[in-house]
Amino acid sequence: MSFFNQRGIFLQLLAPVPTNPREAQVSMQLARKESGWDPMKQEASESLVDSVFVTAVSSDGGRSFNIRTVKSDVDGDGDIDNDDKQKLLALAKAYSSIVNP
């Protein structure tokens, strides 16, 4: 996250498990950065708030993914629905296809 953008997405492509080498997992954390002031240390502080953690799993090498449940409105339209899930699935698929992140 930068000084100008207070929202961020952290992605991690997890290694396949030995029992299923075609499995791909993408761990996603969506968060907002909040700046503050630490009066004890007399310095600025930053923390991540409103974090949402989601793991997308693929059993076909990253061609398609599945997310069990989505518990947060990630697209900001006011409801938690299939659109939120589809956006996260598209993000996981796009990230898993990047060769050198």
N, CA, C and O atoms as a GROMACS GRO file, in nm:
protein
  404
    1MET      N    1   0.084  -0.117   0.000
    1MET     CA    2   0.000   0.000   0.000
    1MET      C    3   0.089   0.123   0.000
    1MET      O    4   0.198   0.123   0.058
    2SER      N    5   0.043   0.224  -0.063
    2SER     CA    6   0.121   0.347  -0.072
    2SER      C    7   0.062   0.454   0.020
    2SER      O    8  -0.041   0.432   0.084
    3PHE      N    9   0.127   0.566   0.024
    3PHE     CA   10   0.079   0.679   0.101
    3PHE      C   11  -0.055   0.728   0.047
    3PHE      O   12  -0.141   0.772   0.123
    4PHE      N   13  -0.072   0.722  -0.085
    4PHE     CA   14  -0.192   0.775  -0.149
    4PHE      C   15  -0.308   0.677  -0.154
    4PHE      O   16  -0.423   0.718  -0.160
    5ASN      N   17  -0.278   0.547  -0.150
    5ASN     CA   18  -0.383   0.447  -0.157
    5ASN      C   19  -0.388   0.371  -0.024
    5ASN      O   20  -0.291   0.305   0.013
    6GLN      N   21  -0.498   0.381   0.046
    6GLN     CA   22  -0.510   0.322   0.178
    6GLN      C   23  -0.566   0.180   0.176
    6GLN      O   24  -0.585   0.120   0.281
    7ARG      N   25  -0.593   0.125   0.056
    7ARG     CA   26  -0.645  -0.011   0.044
    7ARG      C   27  -0.542  -0.098  -0.025
    7ARG      O   28  -0.465  -0.051  -0.109
    8GLY      N   29  -0.541  -0.227   0.011
    8GLY     CA   30  -0.444  -0.315  -0.052
    8GLY      C   31  -0.490  -0.459  -0.055
    8GLY      O   32  -0.576  -0.500   0.023
    9ILE      N   33  -0.431  -0.533  -0.145
    9ILE     CA   34  -0.458  -0.676  -0.157
    9ILE      C   35  -0.324  -0.747  -0.154
    9ILE      O   36  -0.233  -0.715  -0.231
   10PHE      N   37  -0.312  -0.843  -0.065
   10PHE     CA   38  -0.191  -0.923  -0.054
   10PHE      C   39  -0.223  -1.063  -0.102
   10PHE      O   40  -0.316  -1.126  -0.053
   11LEU      N   41  -0.146  -1.112  -0.197
   11LEU     CA   42  -0.171  -1.242  -0.258
   11LEU      C   43  -0.051  -1.332  -0.240
   11LEU      O   44   0.064  -1.288  -0.242
   12GLN      N   45  -0.078  -1.460  -0.221
   12GLN     CA   46   0.028  -1.558  -0.209
   12GLN      C   47  -0.016  -1.686  -0.278
   12GLN      O   48  -0.123  -1.739  -0.248
   13LEU      N   49   0.067  -1.734  -0.370
   13LEU     CA   50   0.041  -1.861  -0.436
   13LEU      C   51   0.112  -1.968  -0.356
   13LEU      O   52   0.235  -1.970  -0.346
   14LEU      N   53   0.035  -2.058  -0.298
   14LEU     CA   54   0.090  -2.162  -0.212
   14LEU      C   55   0.133  -2.282  -0.295
   14LEU      O   56   0.071  -2.316  -0.396
   15ALA      N   57   0.239  -2.346  -0.252
   15ALA     CA   58   0.293  -2.461  -0.324
   15ALA      C   59   0.195  -2.577  -0.319
   15ALA      O   60   0.122  -2.593  -0.222
   16PRO      N   61   0.192  -2.659  -0.425
   16PRO     CA   62   0.103  -2.776  -0.425
   16PRO      C   63   0.145  -2.876  -0.317
   16PRO      O   64   0.261  -2.883  -0.277
   17VAL      N   65   0.049  -2.951  -0.271
   17VAL     CA   66   0.077  -3.054  -0.171
   17VAL      C   67   0.131  -3.178  -0.243
   17VAL      O   68   0.094  -3.204  -0.357
   18PRO      N   69   0.216  -3.256  -0.176
   18PRO     CA   70   0.274  -3.374  -0.243
   18PRO      C   71   0.169  -3.476  -0.289
   18PRO      O   72   0.191  -3.546  -0.388
   19THR      N   73   0.057  -3.485  -0.219
   19THR     CA   74  -0.045  -3.582  -0.257
   19THR      C   75  -0.125  -3.540  -0.380
   19THR      O   76  -0.187  -3.625  -0.444
   20ASN      N   77  -0.123  -3.410  -0.414
   20ASN     CA   78  -0.195  -3.361  -0.531
   20ASN      C   79  -0.114  -3.250  -0.598
   20ASN      O   80  -0.136  -3.133  -0.569
   21PRO      N   81  -0.021  -3.284  -0.688
   21PRO     CA   82   0.063  -3.182  -0.751
   21PRO      C   83  -0.013  -3.087  -0.844
   21PRO      O   84   0.040  -2.984  -0.883
   22ARG      N   85  -0.136  -3.121  -0.881
   22ARG     CA   86  -0.217  -3.033  -0.968
   22ARG      C   87  -0.294  -2.929  -0.886
   22ARG      O   88  -0.360  -2.842  -0.943
   23GLU      N   89  -0.287  -2.938  -0.754
   23GLU     CA   90  -0.360  -2.844  -0.670
   23GLU      C   91  -0.288  -2.710  -0.663
   23GLU      O   92  -0.165  -2.705  -0.651
   24ALA      N   93  -0.363  -2.604  -0.672
   24ALA     CA   94  -0.309  -2.468  -0.656
   24ALA      C   95  -0.397  -2.396  -0.555
   24ALA      O   96  -0.519  -2.408  -0.558
   25GLN      N   97  -0.333  -2.323  -0.467
   25GLN     CA   98  -0.407  -2.244  -0.368
   25GLN      C   99  -0.356  -2.101  -0.373
   25GLN      O  100  -0.236  -2.076  -0.376
   26VAL      N  101  -0.450  -2.007  -0.374
   26VAL     CA  102  -0.416  -1.866  -0.368
   26VAL      C  103  -0.476  -1.811  -0.240
   26VAL      O  104  -0.598  -1.813  -0.220
   27SER      N  105  -0.389  -1.762  -0.153
   27SER     CA  106  -0.431  -1.700  -0.029
   27SER      C  107  -0.441  -1.550  -0.053
   27SER      O  108  -0.347  -1.489  -0.104
   28MET      N  109  -0.554  -1.489  -0.017
   28MET     CA  110  -0.578  -1.347  -0.042
   28MET      C  111  -0.613  -1.276   0.088
   28MET      O  112  -0.694  -1.326   0.167
   29GLN      N  113  -0.552  -1.161   0.110
   29GLN     CA  114  -0.589  -1.075   0.222
   29GLN      C  115  -0.622  -0.938   0.166
   29GLN      O  116  -0.538  -0.876   0.100
   30LEU      N  117  -0.742  -0.892   0.192
   30LEU     CA  118  -0.783  -0.759   0.151
   30LEU      C  119  -0.790  -0.676   0.280
   30LEU      O  120  -0.850  -0.719   0.378
   31ALA      N  121  -0.728  -0.558   0.278
   31ALA     CA  122  -0.720  -0.479   0.401
   31ALA      C  123  -0.718  -0.330   0.369
   31ALA      O  124  -0.699  -0.288   0.254
   32ARG      N  125  -0.737  -0.254   0.475
   32ARG     CA  126  -0.728  -0.108   0.466
   32ARG      C  127  -0.623  -0.064   0.567
   32ARG      O  128  -0.617  -0.116   0.678
   33LYS      N  129  -0.540   0.033   0.527
   33LYS     CA  130  -0.435   0.083   0.614
   33LYS      C  131  -0.488   0.204   0.690
   33LYS      O  132  -0.550   0.294   0.633
   34GLU      N  133  -0.463   0.204   0.820
   34GLU     CA  134  -0.506   0.316   0.903
   34GLU      C  135  -0.384   0.376   0.971
   34GLU      O  136  -0.308   0.305   1.037
   35SER      N  137  -0.366   0.506   0.954
   35SER     CA  138  -0.254   0.575   1.016
   35SER      C  139  -0.298   0.628   1.152
   35SER      O  140  -0.413   0.665   1.171
   36GLY      N  141  -0.204   0.631   1.244
   36GLY     CA  142  -0.234   0.681   1.378
   36GLY      C  143  -0.110   0.739   1.442
   36GLY      O  144  -0.007   0.759   1.377
   37TRP      N  145  -0.120   0.766   1.571
   37TRP     CA  146  -0.009   0.822   1.646
   37TRP      C  147   0.008   0.742   1.774
   37TRP      O  148  -0.087   0.722   1.849
   38ASP      N  149   0.131   0.696   1.798
   38ASP     CA  150   0.162   0.622   1.920
   38ASP      C  151   0.217   0.722   2.021
   38ASP      O  152   0.331   0.766   2.009
   39PRO      N  153   0.137   0.758   2.123
   39PRO     CA  154   0.182   0.860   2.219
   39PRO      C  155   0.297   0.813   2.306
   39PRO      O  156   0.376   0.895   2.353
   40MET      N  157   0.309   0.683   2.330
   40MET     CA  158   0.418   0.632   2.413
   40MET      C  159   0.553   0.644   2.342
   40MET      O  160   0.653   0.683   2.402
   41LYS      N  161   0.555   0.611   2.215
   41LYS     CA  162   0.680   0.617   2.137
   41LYS      C  163   0.699   0.752   2.069
   41LYS      O  164   0.807   0.781   2.017
   42GLN      N  165   0.595   0.833   2.068
   42GLN     CA  166   0.598   0.964   2.003
   42GLN      C  167   0.634   0.950   1.854
   42GLN      O  168   0.720   1.021   1.802
   43GLU      N  169   0.563   0.857   1.788
   43GLU     CA  170   0.587   0.837   1.645
   43GLU      C  171   0.458   0.793   1.576
   43GLU      O  172   0.365   0.742   1.639
   44ALA      N  173   0.458   0.814   1.446
   44ALA     CA  174   0.342   0.772   1.366
   44ALA      C  175   0.338   0.619   1.360
   44ALA      O  176   0.441   0.552   1.361
   45SER      N  177   0.217   0.566   1.353
   45SER     CA  178   0.201   0.421   1.342
   45SER      C  179   0.103   0.390   1.230
   45SER      O  180   0.020   0.474   1.194
   46GLU      N  181   0.113   0.271   1.178
   46GLU     CA  182   0.021   0.225   1.076
   46GLU      C  183  -0.024   0.084   1.111
   46GLU      O  184   0.055   0.004   1.160
   47SER      N  185  -0.150   0.055   1.085
   47SER     CA  186  -0.200  -0.080   1.109
   47SER      C  187  -0.300  -0.116   1.000
   47SER      O  188  -0.361  -0.029   0.937
   48LEU      N  189  -0.314  -0.247   0.979
   48LEU     CA  190  -0.412  -0.296   0.882
   48LEU      C  191  -0.542  -0.324   0.955
   48LEU      O  192  -0.543  -0.392   1.057
   49VAL      N  193  -0.650  -0.271   0.902
   49VAL     CA  194  -0.782  -0.290   0.963
   49VAL      C  195  -0.878  -0.344   0.858
   49VAL      O  196  -0.850  -0.340   0.738
   50ASP      N  197  -0.989  -0.393   0.903
   50ASP     CA  198  -1.094  -0.447   0.815
   50ASP      C  199  -1.039  -0.556   0.723
   50ASP      O  200  -1.078  -0.565   0.607
   51SER      N  201  -0.949  -0.638   0.776
   51SER     CA  202  -0.889  -0.744   0.694
   51SER      C  203  -0.989  -0.854   0.663
   51SER      O  204  -1.069  -0.895   0.748
   52VAL      N  205  -0.984  -0.902   0.540
   52VAL     CA  206  -1.064  -1.014   0.495
   52VAL      C  207  -0.966  -1.117   0.440
   52VAL      O  208  -0.883  -1.084   0.356
   53PHE      N  209  -0.976  -1.241   0.487
   53PHE     CA  210  -0.890  -1.349   0.440
   53PHE      C  211  -0.973  -1.450   0.362
   53PHE      O  212  -1.078  -1.494   0.408
   54VAL      N  213  -0.925  -1.485   0.243
   54VAL     CA  214  -0.994  -1.581   0.157
   54VAL      C  215  -0.889  -1.672   0.095
   54VAL      O  216  -0.781  -1.627   0.057
   55THR      N  217  -0.920  -1.801   0.085
   55THR     CA  218  -0.834  -1.894   0.015
   55THR      C  219  -0.912  -1.957  -0.099
   55THR      O  220  -1.019  -2.014  -0.078
   56ALA      N  221  -0.857  -1.946  -0.219
   56ALA     CA  222  -0.917  -2.009  -0.337
   56ALA      C  223  -0.835  -2.133  -0.372
   56ALA      O  224  -0.712  -2.129  -0.372
   57VAL      N  225  -0.905  -2.243  -0.400
   57VAL     CA  226  -0.838  -2.371  -0.425
   57VAL      C  227  -0.874  -2.420  -0.565
   57VAL      O  228  -0.989  -2.414  -0.608
   58SER      N  229  -0.771  -2.469  -0.636
   58SER     CA  230  -0.790  -2.527  -0.768
   58SER      C  231  -0.735  -2.669  -0.766
   58SER      O  232  -0.628  -2.694  -0.709
   59SER      N  233  -0.807  -2.761  -0.826
   59SER     CA  234  -0.756  -2.898  -0.836
   59SER      C  235  -0.714  -2.933  -0.978
   59SER      O  236  -0.676  -3.046  -1.007
   60ASP      N  237  -0.720  -2.833  -1.068
   60ASP     CA  238  -0.683  -2.857  -1.208
   60ASP      C  239  -0.567  -2.768  -1.254
   60ASP      O  240  -0.560  -2.728  -1.370
   61GLY      N  241  -0.477  -2.737  -1.162
   61GLY     CA  242  -0.359  -2.661  -1.199
   61GLY      C  243  -0.382  -2.513  -1.218
   61GLY      O  244  -0.298  -2.446  -1.279
   62GLY      N  245  -0.491  -2.458  -1.170
   62GLY     CA  246  -0.517  -2.315  -1.180
   62GLY      C  247  -0.611  -2.272  -1.290
   62GLY      O  248  -0.630  -2.152  -1.311
   63ARG      N  249  -0.670  -2.368  -1.361
   63ARG     CA  250  -0.766  -2.330  -1.467
   63ARG      C  251  -0.899  -2.284  -1.408
   63ARG      O  252  -0.963  -2.195  -1.464
   64SER      N  253  -0.940  -2.343  -1.297
   64SER     CA  254  -1.062  -2.299  -1.228
   64SER      C  255  -1.039  -2.307  -1.079
   64SER      O  256  -0.961  -2.390  -1.031
   65PHE      N  257  -1.105  -2.223  -1.005
   65PHE     CA  258  -1.089  -2.216  -0.860
   65PHE      C  259  -1.224  -2.227  -0.791
   65PHE      O  260  -1.329  -2.208  -0.852
   66ASN      N  261  -1.218  -2.260  -0.663
   66ASN     CA  262  -1.337  -2.267  -0.580
   66ASN      C  263  -1.309  -2.196  -0.448
   66ASN      O  264  -1.199  -2.208  -0.393
   67ILE      N  265  -1.408  -2.124  -0.399
   67ILE     CA  266  -1.404  -2.060  -0.268
   67ILE      C  267  -1.526  -2.110  -0.192
   67ILE      O  268  -1.638  -2.101  -0.241
   68ARG      N  269  -1.502  -2.162  -0.073
   68ARG     CA  270  -1.615  -2.218   0.002
   68ARG      C  271  -1.719  -2.113   0.038
   68ARG      O  272  -1.834  -2.125  -0.002
   69THR      N  273  -1.679  -2.013   0.112
   69THR     CA  274  -1.774  -1.907   0.149
   69THR      C  275  -1.705  -1.772   0.144
   69THR      O  276  -1.586  -1.759   0.173
   70VAL      N  277  -1.782  -1.673   0.107
   70VAL     CA  278  -1.736  -1.535   0.109
   70VAL      C  279  -1.818  -1.465   0.216
   70VAL      O  280  -1.941  -1.465   0.210
   71LYS      N  281  -1.750  -1.406   0.313
   71LYS     CA  282  -1.819  -1.348   0.428
   71LYS      C  283  -1.813  -1.196   0.430
   71LYS      O  284  -1.848  -1.134   0.531
   72SER      N  285  -1.769  -1.135   0.320
   72SER     CA  286  -1.755  -0.990   0.317
   72SER      C  287  -1.795  -0.935   0.182
   72SER      O  288  -1.780  -1.001   0.079
   73ASP      N  289  -1.846  -0.813   0.183
   73ASP     CA  290  -1.883  -0.742   0.061
   73ASP      C  291  -1.757  -0.681   0.002
   73ASP      O  292  -1.718  -0.570   0.038
   74VAL      N  293  -1.692  -0.753  -0.089
   74VAL     CA  294  -1.565  -0.706  -0.143
   74VAL      C  295  -1.581  -0.609  -0.259
   74VAL      O  296  -1.488  -0.534  -0.289
   75ASP      N  297  -1.696  -0.606  -0.324
   75ASP     CA  298  -1.713  -0.514  -0.437
   75ASP      C  299  -1.787  -0.386  -0.399
   75ASP      O  300  -1.809  -0.300  -0.484
   76GLY      N  301  -1.826  -0.372  -0.272
   76GLY     CA  302  -1.883  -0.247  -0.223
   76GLY      C  303  -2.023  -0.214  -0.269
   76GLY      O  304  -2.063  -0.098  -0.263
   77ASP      N  305  -2.099  -0.314  -0.315
   77ASP     CA  306  -2.235  -0.284  -0.360
   77ASP      C  307  -2.340  -0.299  -0.250
   77ASP      O  308  -2.459  -0.283  -0.276
   78GLY      N  309  -2.296  -0.329  -0.128
   78GLY     CA  310  -2.388  -0.332  -0.015
   78GLY      C  311  -2.441  -0.469   0.022
   78GLY      O  312  -2.514  -0.481   0.120
   79ASP      N  313  -2.407  -0.572  -0.054
   79ASP     CA  314  -2.453  -0.706  -0.018
   79ASP      C  315  -2.343  -0.810  -0.046
   79ASP      O  316  -2.254  -0.787  -0.128
   80ILE      N  317  -2.354  -0.922   0.022
   80ILE     CA  318  -2.260  -1.032   0.001
   80ILE      C  319  -2.331  -1.133  -0.088
   80ILE      O  320  -2.427  -1.198  -0.046
   81ASP      N  321  -2.282  -1.146  -0.210
   81ASP     CA  322  -2.351  -1.232  -0.306
   81ASP      C  323  -2.252  -1.300  -0.400
   81ASP      O  324  -2.131  -1.297  -0.378
   82ASN      N  325  -2.304  -1.360  -0.503
   82ASN     CA  326  -2.221  -1.433  -0.600
   82ASN      C  327  -2.125  -1.340  -0.674
   82ASN      O  328  -2.018  -1.385  -0.718
   83ASP      N  329  -2.159  -1.213  -0.690
   83ASP     CA  330  -2.069  -1.119  -0.757
   83ASP      C  331  -1.938  -1.104  -0.680
   83ASP      O  332  -1.831  -1.096  -0.739
   84ASP      N  333  -1.947  -1.099  -0.546
   84ASP     CA  334  -1.826  -1.091  -0.464
   84ASP      C  335  -1.739  -1.214  -0.486
   84ASP      O  336  -1.617  -1.203  -0.503
   85LYS      N  337  -1.801  -1.330  -0.487
   85LYS     CA  338  -1.729  -1.455  -0.506
   85LYS      C  339  -1.664  -1.460  -0.644
   85LYS      O  340  -1.549  -1.502  -0.656
   86GLN      N  341  -1.736  -1.418  -0.748
   86GLN     CA  342  -1.683  -1.420  -0.884
   86GLN      C  343  -1.562  -1.328  -0.900
   86GLN      O  344  -1.467  -1.362  -0.970
   87LYS      N  345  -1.564  -1.213  -0.834
   87LYS     CA  346  -1.451  -1.121  -0.842
   87LYS      C  347  -1.328  -1.181  -0.775
   87LYS      O  348  -1.217  -1.168  -0.827
   88LEU      N  349  -1.346  -1.246  -0.662
   88LEU     CA  350  -1.234  -1.310  -0.593
   88LEU      C  351  -1.180  -1.429  -0.672
   88LEU      O  352  -1.059  -1.451  -0.677
   89LEU      N  353  -1.270  -1.506  -0.734
   89LEU     CA  354  -1.226  -1.618  -0.818
   89LEU      C  355  -1.146  -1.568  -0.938
   89LEU      O  356  -1.045  -1.629  -0.974
   90ALA      N  357  -1.189  -1.460  -0.999
   90ALA     CA  358  -1.115  -1.402  -1.114
   90ALA      C  359  -0.979  -1.352  -1.069
   90ALA      O  360  -0.881  -1.368  -1.142
   91LEU      N  361  -0.971  -1.293  -0.951
   91LEU     CA  362  -0.843  -1.246  -0.898
   91LEU      C  363  -0.748  -1.363  -0.874
   91LEU      O  364  -0.630  -1.355  -0.908
   92ALA      N  365  -0.798  -1.470  -0.815
   92ALA     CA  366  -0.716  -1.589  -0.789
   92ALA      C  367  -0.664  -1.649  -0.919
   92ALA      O  368  -0.547  -1.684  -0.929
   93LYS      N  369  -0.750  -1.660  -1.018
   93LYS     CA  370  -0.710  -1.718  -1.146
   93LYS      C  371  -0.606  -1.631  -1.215
   93LYS      O  372  -0.508  -1.682  -1.268
   94ALA      N  373  -0.627  -1.501  -1.214
   94ALA     CA  374  -0.530  -1.409  -1.276
   94ALA      C  375  -0.396  -1.418  -1.205
   94ALA      O  376  -0.292  -1.424  -1.270
   95TYR      N  377  -0.397  -1.418  -1.072
   95TYR     CA  378  -0.272  -1.421  -0.999
   95TYR      C  379  -0.197  -1.552  -1.018
   95TYR      O  380  -0.074  -1.553  -1.028
   96SER      N  381  -0.269  -1.662  -1.023
   96SER     CA  382  -0.202  -1.792  -1.040
   96SER      C  383  -0.138  -1.806  -1.177
   96SER      O  384  -0.048  -1.889  -1.195
   97SER      N  385  -0.182  -1.727  -1.274
   97SER     CA  386  -0.126  -1.736  -1.409
   97SER      C  387  -0.006  -1.646  -1.429
   97SER      O  388   0.058  -1.652  -1.534
   98ILE      N  389   0.028  -1.563  -1.331
   98ILE     CA  390   0.146  -1.476  -1.341
   98ILE      C  391   0.270  -1.560  -1.310
   98ILE      O  392   0.278  -1.622  -1.203
   99VAL      N  393   0.363  -1.563  -1.401
   99VAL     CA  394   0.480  -1.648  -1.386
   99VAL      C  395   0.580  -1.591  -1.287
   99VAL      O  396   0.631  -1.664  -1.202
  100ASN      N  397   0.609  -1.463  -1.295
  100ASN     CA  398   0.708  -1.398  -1.208
  100ASN      C  399   0.644  -1.280  -1.135
  100ASN      O  400   0.660  -1.166  -1.177
  101PRO      N  401   0.571  -1.306  -1.024
  101PRO     CA  402   0.506  -1.194  -0.954
  101PRO      C  403   0.606  -1.106  -0.881
  101PRO      O  404   0.567  -1.008  -0.818
   0.00000   0.00000   0.00000
